[in-house]
Amino acid sequence: MLDVKTRIETAKNNLRKAEQARTVAETNLANAEQQRDEVVKQMLDNGVTPETIADEIAKLETVVESDLQQVEILIPVGV
């Protein structure tokens, strides 16, 4: 009978731990969803969406590269 009681207590403890882990996971999920929503809002405020952000970044990288090349051309070598 002692073995059964021990097993029941172990099962209860494991259940409590699982419930705590679930609560932590749900809290982390809620925080992640809130952060995602904030980022999407910032993106929309800047005129991009999650679907168009990669293209916009590529365009900006091209502009930066072109502008940097122009700066390099205008700076005399060896000065």
GUVO-85554 format. One record per residue (C-alpha): z, x, y. Coordinates in steps of 0.02 Angstrom, whole numbers, padded with zeros to 5 digits, always signed. Layout:
BEGIN
ZXY
...
This chain:
BEGIN
+00000+00000+00000
+00035+00145+00119
-00142+00208+00097
-00212+00037+00150
-00100+00034+00304
-00155+00209+00351
-00337+00162+00331
-00313+00006+00437
-00229+00107+00576
-00367+00236+00568
-00497+00098+00580
-00406+00023+00731
-00399+00192+00817
-00583+00222+00783
-00624+00049+00852
-00526+00086+01012
-00618+00251+01032
-00785+00165+01005
-00741+00032+01134
-00692+00167+01259
-00855+00261+01226
-00951+00099+01252
-00863+00069+01418
-00903+00245+01476
-01085+00226+01422
-01100+00059+01513
-01025+00134+01670
-01144+00283+01661
-01291+00165+01637
-01240+00060+01788
-01224+00218+01894
-01392+00283+01837
-01476+00117+01873
-01398+00114+02047
-01459+00291+02083
-01633+00246+02019
-01638+00094+02132
-01585+00199+02282
-01721+00329+02246
-01853+00194+02226
-01799+00118+02392
-01813+00288+02478
-01984+00311+02401
-02041+00141+02464
-01971+00182+02637
-02085+00336+02634
-02237+00238+02578
-02245+00288+02396
-02201+00206+02232
-02147+00279+02065
-02327+00256+02009
-02404+00348+02159
-02275+00485+02190
-02358+00615+02078
-02525+00597+02169
-02439+00605+02338
-02347+00765+02289
-02511+00842+02231
-02593+00798+02398
-02449+00874+02495
-02453+01032+02389
-02639+01048+02429
-02605+01028+02615
-02464+01157+02610
-02574+01281+02516
-02716+01258+02639
-02602+01276+02790
-02523+01431+02715
-02693+01509+02689
-02735+01476+02871
-02573+01558+02927
-02608+01709+02818
-02783+01724+02892
-02714+01720+03070
-02581+01852+03042
-02651+02027+03063
-02624+02142+02915
-02516+02295+02942
-02427+02236+03098
